[in-house]
Every structure is written in structure tokens, then in C-alpha cells.
Amino acid sequence: MLHPYHIRGLISQSQSDLTPGMQSSTAGLFAAERLTYAAAWIFYITFVIFMASKKRLRITSSRTRQRILDAAERTFVERGFEAAAIREIATRARVSLPVLYYHFGSKGGLIEAVLLRRLEPIRQAHETALIRIRQEMAPGRPPSLSEVLAAMVGPALEMARAEARRGSVVMRLIGRLLIDPSPRLQDVLLNHLAGVRQGFFELLARCLPEHSKTTLYWRQEFIWGALALLLCNPTRILRKTEGLCDPLDTESLLPHFLAFCAAGLQAPAPVPSHQKQRL
């Protein structure tokens, strides 16, 4: 944008280039130009005030949106996604219902925004880990099973631990998300994470070629289920073990969890009952 000082400089330069006679004959013209300069100052100041106000509105809108998301997270954890009332979320966020609907459109839109805020960092961490493992794989050799498992469960545990230390309910939110039967919720989850889930399944298949697809699908779901149990109610596990097992202590948790998952994955596949009868 052209600053008013630039306009004044142009006027002064124009005056200095004229002879005295020409200056007197054009006094009215320069008077008009001085008015233009004053008007430019007014416009410039108005523009600056407008942009500052616009920036403040964006900041306020962003803070309002984050406040609604935080309130929705707490409500979804306590009530469940389907049972949570949109009016209760608005009350907790200290906003009116029209403001909530302005930002998210509907309860479904709010649920999706809450999930994506937490799922997207996990998905990105999964994508990065998958790329790294594939690049480091030696030709003709499977990846390390422990490395694949750590890449599967590590991002969710680490994010949940970091958020829990700040008083967030993310750990319980992710746990509820994994076990909630709502078809709409599961569709969002599957659509957003389908690529990384398939990527990990393919790596597990390379690590364990002796297992059928059915066996691997079952055991992969068992891993996600065990992870959901850890995330849903970490304080329950802490109390039941008299403080010995803290799900928030991921440095201690992860080796135990990985050893458990690896043993389950590597166990021989069970013999179907109809084959046992033949034996």
C-alpha cells in the first residue's frame, strides 16, 4: 500500500521542479494535492484500524473455536459421542448455540472436528513411520516386528501422555473413540486412518508370512483393543495395580506392551474346531 509520506514526497518533488511563475499559477492545483495528501492519511489510518480489527476478530474467532472443541472433548469423554447434548457443550464453552453452529454446522460437524484435531497428528506420525520403515527395509528382508509395533502404538501413547500431563482428556477421548459403536463415528475413524491401518497390516504380513490374512486381521484388532483399554481409563489401571502400572509412564509401558503384542502375533495360529474333530 502507498504510504502518505510517499504521496507528500511526490508533491514536494513536483513543486521543486517548477519555476516561480509556474508555482503561483498552479497554487490551486497543489492545494488540491495537499487535500489529497490529507485524505490519503485519513484513508491510511482507517485501513490500519480496519486490518487490526480484522486480525483481532480472527484471533477471537480462533479462540472461540478452540474453546468449543475443548468443551466438546470433555463432554464426549463423559457422556459418549451420541449421548452428549450440544446445548451442554455450548454452555461449557460459554457460547450460544448459534455461535456453535456457525463454527461447526451441526453436531456431526463438531464430532468430526474434535476427532480430526486429535487424529491428524497421529496419522501424520504413522505416515512418517511407515515411510521410514519402508525406506530402511533391506531388499528381500522383512522389517523388524518390534519396530513395526512401536510405530503402530507409540504415537497415540505419546500424544496421550503429553496431553494428560497438561490436564487434557485426550487419552480417554482416543480410548472412547476406539470402542464407541456409533457407525458415524467409526466411519470417520476408518476413513481417516484407512491408509495407515492398511500400511501396518502389509508390514505385519511381511513380518509374519506364515499367518493367513484372517489371523493377522484378528491379531491386529486385538492390538488396537488392548491399546483402547489402556487409553480409556488410565487411572483405573493405576489403582488396580496399587500404583505399580501407570499408563502415563510410556517409557515403562511401551516395552511391556510391545513384548505382549509380539508374543501374541508370533503365536501359532489355532487349529479350527472342524479340523480338530478330524484329528
C-alpha positions as CSV (number, residue, x, y, z in Angstrom):
1,M,0.0,0.0,0.0
2,L,1.3,3.6,-0.8
3,H,2.1,5.4,2.5
4,P,1.0,9.0,2.8
5,Y,4.7,10.1,3.2
6,H,5.2,8.8,-0.3
7,I,2.4,11.0,-1.6
8,R,3.9,14.0,0.2
9,G,7.3,13.3,-1.3
10,L,5.8,13.2,-4.8
11,I,4.0,16.6,-4.2
12,S,7.2,18.2,-2.8
13,Q,9.2,16.9,-5.8
14,S,6.7,18.3,-8.2
15,Q,6.8,21.7,-6.6
16,S,10.6,21.9,-6.7
17,D,10.7,21.2,-10.4
18,L,8.5,24.2,-11.2
19,T,9.6,27.9,-11.8
20,P,8.2,30.6,-9.5
21,G,5.7,31.7,-12.2
22,M,4.5,28.2,-12.7
23,Q,4.3,27.6,-9.0
24,S,2.0,30.6,-8.5
25,S,-0.2,29.6,-11.4
26,T,-0.6,26.2,-10.1
27,A,-1.1,27.0,-6.4
28,G,-4.7,25.8,-6.6
29,L,-3.6,22.6,-8.0
30,F,-1.1,21.9,-5.2
31,A,-3.7,23.0,-2.6
32,A,-5.9,20.2,-4.0
33,E,-3.0,17.8,-3.9
34,R,-2.4,18.7,-0.3
35,L,-6.0,17.9,0.4
36,T,-5.4,14.6,-1.4
37,Y,-2.4,14.0,0.9
38,A,-4.7,14.7,3.9
39,A,-7.3,12.3,2.6
40,A,-4.6,9.7,2.0
41,W,-3.6,10.0,5.6
42,I,-7.2,9.5,6.7
43,F,-7.6,6.5,4.4
44,Y,-4.3,5.0,5.6
45,I,-5.2,5.3,9.3
46,T,-8.7,3.9,8.6
47,F,-7.1,1.0,6.7
48,V,-4.7,0.2,9.5
49,I,-7.5,0.3,12.1
50,F,-9.6,-2.0,9.9
51,M,-6.8,-4.5,9.5
52,A,-6.1,-4.5,13.2
53,S,-9.7,-5.1,14.0
54,K,-9.9,-7.9,11.4
55,K,-6.9,-9.5,13.0
56,R,-8.4,-9.3,16.4
57,L,-11.7,-10.8,15.1
58,R,-9.7,-13.7,13.6
59,I,-7.9,-14.3,16.9
60,T,-11.2,-14.1,18.8
61,S,-12.9,-16.5,16.4
62,S,-10.0,-18.9,16.6
63,R,-10.1,-18.8,20.4
64,T,-13.8,-19.4,20.4
65,R,-13.4,-22.4,18.1
66,Q,-10.7,-23.9,20.4
67,R,-12.9,-23.3,23.5
68,I,-15.8,-25.1,21.8
69,L,-13.5,-28.0,20.8
70,D,-12.1,-28.3,24.3
71,A,-15.6,-28.3,25.9
72,A,-16.8,-30.9,23.3
73,E,-13.9,-33.2,24.1
74,R,-14.7,-33.2,27.8
75,T,-18.4,-33.8,27.2
76,F,-17.8,-36.6,24.7
77,V,-15.5,-38.3,27.1
78,E,-18.0,-38.1,30.0
79,R,-21.3,-38.7,28.0
80,G,-20.2,-40.5,24.9
81,F,-20.5,-39.1,21.4
82,E,-24.1,-39.9,20.7
83,A,-25.4,-39.1,24.2
84,A,-23.6,-35.8,24.5
85,A,-26.0,-32.8,24.3
86,I,-25.0,-30.0,22.0
87,R,-26.6,-27.5,24.4
88,E,-24.3,-28.7,27.3
89,I,-21.3,-28.3,25.1
90,A,-22.3,-24.7,24.3
91,T,-22.8,-23.9,28.0
92,R,-19.4,-25.3,28.9
93,A,-17.8,-23.3,26.1
94,R,-19.6,-20.2,27.2
95,V,-21.1,-19.6,23.8
96,S,-24.6,-19.5,22.3
97,L,-26.0,-22.3,20.2
98,P,-25.9,-20.1,17.0
99,V,-22.2,-19.4,17.6
100,L,-21.5,-23.1,17.9
101,Y,-23.5,-23.9,14.8
102,Y,-21.7,-21.0,13.0
103,H,-18.3,-22.7,13.6
104,F,-19.3,-26.3,13.0
105,G,-22.6,-26.5,11.3
106,S,-24.0,-29.5,13.2
107,K,-23.3,-31.9,15.9
108,G,-21.8,-34.2,13.3
109,G,-19.5,-31.5,12.1
110,L,-18.4,-30.8,15.7
111,I,-17.7,-34.5,16.3
112,E,-15.6,-34.7,13.1
113,A,-13.7,-31.6,14.0
114,V,-12.9,-32.9,17.5
115,L,-11.7,-36.2,16.1
116,L,-9.6,-34.7,13.3
117,R,-7.9,-32.3,15.7
118,R,-6.6,-35.4,17.6
119,L,-6.3,-38.0,14.8
120,E,-4.5,-35.9,12.3
121,P,-1.2,-35.7,14.3
122,I,-1.3,-39.4,14.9
123,R,-2.0,-40.1,11.3
124,Q,0.9,-37.9,10.2
125,A,3.2,-39.7,12.7
126,H,2.1,-43.0,11.4
127,E,2.7,-41.9,7.8
128,T,6.2,-40.8,8.7
129,A,7.0,-44.0,10.4
130,L,5.7,-46.1,7.6
131,I,7.8,-44.2,5.0
132,R,10.9,-44.6,7.2
133,I,10.4,-48.3,7.8
134,R,9.9,-49.0,4.1
135,Q,13.0,-47.0,3.2
136,E,15.1,-48.8,5.7
137,M,14.0,-52.3,4.8
138,A,16.7,-54.4,3.2
139,P,15.7,-55.9,-0.2
140,G,14.1,-59.3,0.3
141,R,14.1,-59.0,4.1
142,P,11.1,-58.2,6.4
143,P,11.1,-55.2,8.8
144,S,11.7,-55.6,12.5
145,L,8.4,-56.7,14.1
146,S,9.2,-54.7,17.3
147,E,9.8,-51.6,15.2
148,V,6.5,-52.0,13.3
149,L,4.6,-52.5,16.6
150,A,6.3,-49.4,18.2
151,A,5.3,-47.3,15.2
152,M,1.7,-48.6,15.5
153,V,1.1,-47.8,19.1
154,G,3.7,-45.3,20.0
155,P,2.2,-42.0,18.6
156,A,-1.1,-42.4,20.3
157,L,0.5,-43.3,23.7
158,E,3.0,-40.4,23.4
159,M,0.4,-37.8,22.5
160,A,-2.0,-39.0,25.2
161,R,0.8,-38.9,27.8
162,A,1.8,-35.3,26.8
163,E,-1.8,-34.1,26.8
164,A,-2.6,-35.8,30.2
165,R,0.3,-34.0,31.8
166,R,-1.3,-30.7,30.8
167,G,-4.7,-31.8,32.2
168,S,-6.2,-32.8,28.9
169,V,-8.7,-35.6,28.4
170,V,-7.2,-36.7,25.1
171,M,-6.1,-40.1,26.4
172,R,-9.7,-41.0,27.4
173,L,-11.1,-39.5,24.2
174,I,-8.9,-41.7,22.0
175,G,-9.8,-44.7,24.1
176,R,-13.6,-44.0,23.8
177,L,-13.2,-43.4,20.1
178,L,-11.7,-46.8,19.5
179,I,-14.5,-48.6,21.3
180,D,-17.6,-46.5,20.6
181,P,-20.0,-48.5,18.4
182,S,-21.5,-45.4,16.7
183,P,-21.5,-46.2,12.9
184,R,-21.0,-42.5,12.1
185,L,-18.0,-42.3,14.4
186,Q,-16.5,-45.5,13.1
187,D,-16.9,-44.3,9.6
188,V,-14.9,-41.1,10.4
189,L,-12.2,-43.2,12.1
190,L,-11.9,-45.7,9.3
191,N,-11.9,-43.2,6.5
192,H,-9.2,-41.1,8.2
193,L,-7.0,-43.9,9.2
194,A,-7.6,-46.5,6.5
195,G,-4.4,-45.8,4.7
196,V,-2.1,-46.2,7.7
197,R,-4.0,-49.2,9.0
198,Q,-3.5,-50.9,5.7
199,G,0.1,-49.9,5.6
200,F,0.8,-51.5,9.0
201,F,-1.2,-54.6,8.0
202,E,1.1,-55.1,5.0
203,L,4.2,-54.7,7.1
204,L,2.9,-57.2,9.6
205,A,2.2,-59.6,6.7
206,R,5.8,-59.3,5.7
207,C,7.0,-59.9,9.2
208,L,4.7,-63.0,9.7
209,P,4.2,-64.7,6.3
210,E,3.2,-67.9,8.0
211,H,-0.1,-66.4,9.1
212,S,-3.3,-66.1,7.0
213,K,-4.9,-62.7,6.4
214,T,-7.7,-63.7,8.7
215,T,-5.3,-64.5,11.5
216,L,-3.4,-61.2,11.0
217,Y,-6.6,-59.2,10.9
218,W,-7.8,-60.7,14.2
219,R,-4.5,-60.1,15.9
220,Q,-4.2,-56.6,14.6
221,E,-7.6,-55.8,16.1
222,F,-6.6,-57.3,19.4
223,I,-3.7,-54.9,19.5
224,W,-6.0,-51.9,18.9
225,G,-8.4,-53.2,21.5
226,A,-5.6,-53.5,24.1
227,L,-4.5,-50.0,23.3
228,A,-8.0,-48.7,23.8
229,L,-8.2,-50.4,27.2
230,L,-5.0,-48.6,28.3
231,L,-6.3,-45.2,27.0
232,C,-9.9,-45.4,28.2
233,N,-9.3,-45.2,31.9
234,P,-5.6,-45.0,32.9
235,T,-6.4,-44.1,36.5
236,R,-8.3,-47.4,36.9
237,I,-5.2,-49.4,35.9
238,L,-3.1,-47.3,38.3
239,R,-5.5,-48.0,41.2
240,K,-6.0,-51.7,40.4
241,T,-2.2,-52.3,40.4
242,E,-1.7,-50.2,43.6
243,G,0.4,-47.7,41.7
244,L,2.8,-50.2,40.1
245,C,1.5,-49.8,36.5
246,D,1.0,-46.2,35.2
247,P,-0.2,-46.0,31.6
248,L,1.1,-42.4,31.5
249,D,4.6,-43.7,32.1
250,T,5.1,-44.7,28.5
251,E,8.8,-45.4,28.9
252,S,7.9,-48.3,31.3
253,L,4.7,-49.2,29.5
254,L,5.9,-49.5,25.9
255,P,8.4,-52.4,26.3
256,H,5.9,-54.5,28.2
257,F,3.1,-53.7,25.7
258,L,5.4,-54.4,22.7
259,A,6.6,-57.7,24.2
260,F,2.9,-58.7,24.8
261,C,1.8,-57.8,21.3
262,A,4.8,-59.5,19.7
263,A,4.2,-62.8,21.6
264,G,0.5,-62.8,20.5
265,L,1.4,-62.1,16.9
266,Q,4.0,-64.8,16.7
267,A,2.0,-67.5,18.4
268,P,0.9,-70.4,16.1
269,A,-2.5,-70.0,14.6
270,P,-5.1,-72.1,16.3
271,V,-6.4,-75.2,14.6
272,P,-10.1,-74.7,13.5
273,S,-12.5,-76.9,15.5
274,H,-13.7,-78.9,12.5
275,Q,-10.1,-79.9,11.7
276,K,-9.6,-81.0,15.4
277,Q,-12.6,-83.3,15.0
278,R,-11.0,-85.0,12.0
279,L,-7.8,-85.5,14.0
